[in-house]
Amino acid sequence: MKQQKIRTLVLCLFRHQDRILVSRDYDSVKQSDYYRPLGGGIEFGETSRDALIREIREELGAEIEQLTWLGTLENLFTLEGEPGHEIVLIYDAQFCDRTLYTLVWTNWHHNNAQQDAIKNLLNRS
């Protein structure tokens, strides 16, 4: 069993029309997909705002602006059969490059941990 500790992270609800941007991953124990907004861990000495900017740069190579803190939540969950506990700071933001809202992205990988990203954000016909 892994060391149990509370993880602090920051996630962003990129909203466009009636959709939000999420990534999809797979829990092999539950044998089901799960979805979450983009973001990641906050490093020691880093503000949540700076962590979000860094994470989106790392994950998408994109710059963001108009960051607005929406709230904080506590998340108790089980993933891959292990209990998890997170404190999550939630933001809203916009991409600096507005053309990103017209793309449909697939097969996005981040550190081999997240499977193809689902971008339920953008102009689906």
Buried (B, 14 or more C-beta within 10 A) or exposed (E): EEEEEEEBBBBBBBEBEEBBBBBBBEBEEEEEEEEBBBBBEBEEEBEBBEBBBBBBEEBBEBEBEEBEEEEEEEEEEEEEEEEBEBBBBBBBBBBEEEEBBEEEBEEBEBEEEBBEBBBBBBEEE
